[in-house]
Amino acid sequence: MIDLPDGVRDHYRATGLTERLKTALTVFGPEQARLTPQQLAALDQFHTRGLAATAELAKLAGITAAMSVLDVGSGVGGPARFLAETYGCRVTGVDLSEPFVDAARYLTARTGLAGQVSFETASALELPFGDGRFDVALLQHVAMNISDRAGLYREIRRVLKREGRFATYDVVLKGGEPHYPVPWARTPATSFLLTADATREAIEGAGFRALAWQDDTEAAKAWIAQLRASGPPPSPNLGVVMGPDFAQLSANLGRNLMEGRLGILTAVFSTST
Ligand SMILES: C[S@@+](CC[C@H](N)C(=O)[O-])C[C@H]1O[C@@H](n2cnc3c(N)ncnc32)[C@H](O)[C@@H]1O
């Protein structure tokens, strides 16, 4: 088994998560009521700009119904469910956190998408799949938890088909040390941010060729400004998943973006160089 900092697992430990979700979701009706990915978006899209960002990344990656998609670091599965519902593709999610994977399976059953979407507990550095298995791999707000970037991108490339695509949506270092805690790390010990240029170098070094490359920092800042102006967040939200300090983690991410310390990168790569 690959050695990962315990702190990353601890950060996403989320004890009793599925039970907490069951309770929180009673606002949408009884347990047997089918939920939509849109209803869950405030608590299952664990990245800047939520569902809109997933939708844009999927479009940029050119996902179609015939594709087999891997979501690396799939969290509680919101992006995977959205892709399956929107495009009709098959999606496999992999995440380090067992409670997150349990919760992802529960939410997927509640949305009636279990026939198309599945989840496994595993490390992104040791994906439990043979070579050349997937058409597209997605990585949204995960790389900043992983110090071995060369290993991460090599492993993603290994499981992609020839002509496969890798779509990444990442927080990057921009102009100074971030304020902690942030949504992916309560201290710098579990945060492994790179600049956009260093990220590109690591991805290309693993044998990928860039197809799309965009700095989405301004869009993220506009989203933060809108959140600040619109008062308390909708309920239930990611606080159910991450705990009562999530508002503070999220506020620090906003502050880091607004102060130009961090940026947001969207990029799509091909395995054919
Ligand atoms: C900020 S969340 C993003 C979740 C999801 N991609 C989304 O956008 O909704 C980061 C996720 O990465 C997972 N993660 C961190 N390091 C990982 C690793 N080495 N292997 C697999 N998953 C990892 C965490 O458990 C967590 O679920």
PDBQT file of the ligand as one rigid body, heavy atoms in Angstrom, charges set to zero:
ROOT
HETATM    1  C1  LIG A 301     -11.844  18.684  -1.890  1.00  0.00    +0.000 C 
HETATM    2  S1  LIG A 301     -12.384  17.028  -2.057  1.00  0.00    +0.000 S 
HETATM    3  C2  LIG A 301     -12.947  16.983  -3.755  1.00  0.00    +0.000 C 
HETATM    4  C3  LIG A 301     -13.907  15.848  -4.008  1.00  0.00    +0.000 C 
HETATM    5  C4  LIG A 301     -14.468  15.749  -5.417  1.00  0.00    +0.000 C 
HETATM    6  N1  LIG A 301     -13.420  15.672  -6.415  1.00  0.00    +0.000 N 
HETATM    7  C5  LIG A 301     -15.375  16.909  -5.720  1.00  0.00    +0.000 C 
HETATM    8  O1  LIG A 301     -14.925  17.813  -6.434  1.00  0.00    +0.000 OA
HETATM    9  O2  LIG A 301     -16.525  16.906  -5.261  1.00  0.00    +0.000 OA
HETATM   10  C6  LIG A 301     -10.827  16.154  -2.159  1.00  0.00    +0.000 C 
HETATM   11  C7  LIG A 301     -11.014  14.651  -2.193  1.00  0.00    +0.000 C 
HETATM   12  O3  LIG A 301      -9.787  14.030  -2.562  1.00  0.00    +0.000 OA
HETATM   13  C8  LIG A 301      -9.653  12.833  -1.832  1.00  0.00    +0.000 C 
HETATM   14  N2  LIG A 301      -8.234  12.482  -1.806  1.00  0.00    +0.000 N 
HETATM   15  C9  LIG A 301      -7.204  13.183  -1.262  1.00  0.00    +0.000 A 
HETATM   16  N3  LIG A 301      -6.043  12.533  -1.447  1.00  0.00    +0.000 NA
HETATM   17  C10 LIG A 301      -6.342  11.397  -2.138  1.00  0.00    +0.000 A 
HETATM   18  C11 LIG A 301      -5.576  10.301  -2.636  1.00  0.00    +0.000 A 
HETATM   19  N4  LIG A 301      -4.256  10.236  -2.475  1.00  0.00    +0.000 N 
HETATM   20  N5  LIG A 301      -6.224   9.325  -3.295  1.00  0.00    +0.000 NA
HETATM   21  C12 LIG A 301      -7.561   9.351  -3.468  1.00  0.00    +0.000 A 
HETATM   22  N6  LIG A 301      -8.336  10.362  -3.017  1.00  0.00    +0.000 NA
HETATM   23  C13 LIG A 301      -7.745  11.369  -2.357  1.00  0.00    +0.000 A 
HETATM   24  C14 LIG A 301     -10.230  13.175  -0.473  1.00  0.00    +0.000 C 
HETATM   25  O4  LIG A 301     -10.542  12.036   0.294  1.00  0.00    +0.000 OA
HETATM   26  C15 LIG A 301     -11.435  14.024  -0.874  1.00  0.00    +0.000 C 
HETATM   27  O5  LIG A 301     -12.566  13.247  -1.064  1.00  0.00    +0.000 OA
ENDROOT
TORSDOF 0
